[in-house]
Amino acid sequence: MRLLVAALDAELVAFPAEIPGFDRLVTGPGKLQATYALTRALDATRYDEVLVVGTAGAIDTLLDPEVYDIDAAIQHDVSDIDGVVGQHVSLPARVTLPADLIRRQAVTIATGDHFVDDAEAVASIRPLGARLVDMETYAYAWVAERFGVPIRVLKAVSDRAQDGAITDWRAAVAACSDQLWDVVQADYGV
């Protein structure tokens, strides 16, 4: 059995309510809600795989608006006691996802608890090495690793993380859900 995870119901609008071989979990947005909900789910049931689907902002202008596998996650909104951005005082700077689950172009994502929607924020995140931004992936990957459950994260580009990105996201989320469902059907035969 696999666990299908999304932060928001809107990211699953194209998905049927029941998918054979999958349970479903909607966590709510942000790292804390993602950590709490996924921890409870993995503590209650043993899954063969966690499959996360959702939207992300592209901070790399060369990325096309399509679906990407995530190969690693970093946090862009933390710093250590020396002020090094991206370094947490007690968590790893980077969480790597299982390479054997990746089936398409893979990119690194930067996770933070705020919706990135301005050029200044993008400029400060780019040097960390990420090409996408979101609000949950680092938390999902960290929790799955703690439980020893393989995790795959698929992200559809919804916006360019610049001024007006939240408006772009609202307009694009349904189309992103369609893209994600197409990939899940093709990759998992459902």
C-alpha positions in Angstrom: 0.0 0.0 0.0 1.2 3.5 -0.8 0.3 6.8 0.8 -0.7 9.6 -1.6 0.1 13.0 0.1 -0.7 16.6 -0.8 -0.6 19.7 1.2 -3.9 21.0 -0.1 -7.1 19.5 -1.5 -6.8 21.9 -4.5 -3.7 19.9 -5.6 -5.8 16.7 -5.8 -8.8 18.1 -7.7 -8.0 16.0 -10.8 -7.5 12.8 -8.7 -10.3 10.4 -8.1 -11.4 10.1 -4.5 -10.4 6.4 -4.4 -7.3 5.0 -6.1 -6.6 1.3 -5.8 -3.4 0.6 -3.8 -3.3 4.1 -2.3 -4.5 5.8 0.9 -4.8 9.6 0.8 -3.5 12.3 3.2 -4.0 16.0 3.0 -1.7 17.6 5.5 -2.3 21.4 5.3 0.4 23.9 4.2 3.7 24.5 5.8 6.5 22.4 7.4 4.8 22.0 10.8 1.5 20.7 9.5 3.3 18.5 7.0 5.5 17.0 9.8 2.6 16.5 12.2 0.2 14.9 9.7 2.7 12.6 8.0 4.2 11.5 11.4 0.7 10.5 12.6 0.0 8.6 9.3 3.3 6.7 9.3 3.0 5.9 13.0 -0.5 4.4 12.4 0.1 2.4 9.3 3.1 0.8 7.5 3.3 1.9 3.9 5.5 0.7 1.1 6.0 4.2 -0.3 4.9 7.7 0.3 4.0 9.6 -2.9 3.8 13.3 -2.5 2.2 15.4 -5.3 1.9 19.2 -5.3 2.8 22.5 -6.8 6.0 24.5 -6.7 7.4 27.8 -7.8 10.2 27.7 -10.3 13.1 29.9 -9.3 15.2 28.6 -12.2 14.0 30.4 -15.3 15.1 27.5 -17.5 12.5 25.1 -16.0 9.5 24.5 -18.1 6.0 24.3 -16.6 5.9 20.6 -16.2 6.2 17.8 -13.6 9.5 17.1 -11.9 10.8 14.5 -9.6 12.5 15.9 -6.5 16.0 14.5 -5.8 16.7 16.5 -2.6 15.2 19.1 -0.3 16.8 22.0 1.6 15.3 24.6 3.9 15.6 28.3 2.7 14.1 29.9 5.8 16.5 28.7 8.5 20.0 29.6 9.6 22.4 28.2 12.1 24.0 30.0 15.1 26.6 31.5 12.8 23.9 32.9 10.6 24.5 30.5 7.7 21.3 30.5 5.6 20.0 27.0 4.8 21.8 25.4 7.7 19.6 24.4 10.7 21.0 24.1 14.2 20.1 20.4 14.5 18.7 19.2 11.2 20.6 18.1 8.1 21.1 20.9 5.5 19.9 18.6 2.8 17.6 15.6 2.7 18.2 13.3 -0.3 15.3 11.3 -1.7 15.7 7.7 -3.0 17.2 7.7 -6.5 15.6 4.4 -7.4 12.1 6.0 -7.3 13.0 8.9 -9.7 11.5 8.4 -13.2 11.8 11.9 -14.8 14.0 14.9 -14.7 14.9 15.5 -11.0 15.6 18.8 -9.3 16.4 20.1 -5.8 13.7 22.0 -4.0 14.0 24.7 -1.3 11.3 24.5 1.4 10.2 27.3 3.6 7.1 28.4 5.6 6.3 31.4 3.5 5.0 31.5 -0.1 7.8 32.9 -2.2 6.5 35.6 -4.5 9.1 38.2 -5.0 12.4 38.6 -6.9 14.4 39.5 -3.8 13.4 36.3 -2.1 14.2 34.3 -5.2 17.7 36.0 -5.4 18.4 34.9 -1.8 17.3 31.3 -2.4 19.0 30.6 -5.7 22.6 30.4 -4.3 21.4 27.5 -2.1 21.3 25.3 -5.2 17.5 24.7 -5.5 15.5 25.1 -8.7 12.0 25.0 -7.2 10.4 26.3 -4.0 7.6 25.0 -1.9 6.4 24.8 1.7 6.4 21.1 2.7 8.9 18.8 0.8 11.8 19.0 3.3 9.4 18.1 6.1 7.9 15.2 4.2 11.3 13.8 3.2 12.7 14.1 6.7 9.7 12.4 8.3 9.7 9.5 5.8 13.5 9.0 6.3 12.9 8.8 10.1 10.3 6.0 9.5 12.4 4.2 6.9 9.7 4.6 4.2 10.7 5.3 0.6 9.4 8.7 -0.6 8.9 10.1 -4.0 7.9 13.7 -4.6 6.4 15.0 -7.8 6.0 18.7 -8.2 4.3 20.6 -11.0 5.5 24.1 -11.7 2.6 26.5 -10.9 4.4 29.9 -11.0 7.7 31.7 -11.2 7.9 32.7 -7.5 7.9 36.4 -8.5 5.5 39.3 -8.0 2.0 38.1 -8.4 2.9 34.4 -7.9 0.0 33.8 -5.6 -2.4 34.9 -8.3 -0.6 32.7 -10.8 -0.8 29.7 -8.4 -4.5 30.1 -7.9 -5.0 30.2 -11.6 -2.7 27.2 -12.3 -3.4 24.8 -9.5 -6.1 22.8 -11.3 -4.0 22.4 -14.4 -1.1 21.3 -12.3 -3.3 18.7 -10.6 -4.2 17.4 -14.1 -0.5 17.1 -15.0 0.2 15.3 -11.7 -2.6 12.9 -12.2 -1.4 12.1 -15.7 2.1 11.3 -14.4 0.7 9.2 -11.5 -1.5 7.2 -13.9 1.4 6.6 -16.3 4.0 5.8 -13.6 1.8 3.7 -11.3 -0.7 2.1 -13.8 -3.8 3.4 -11.9 
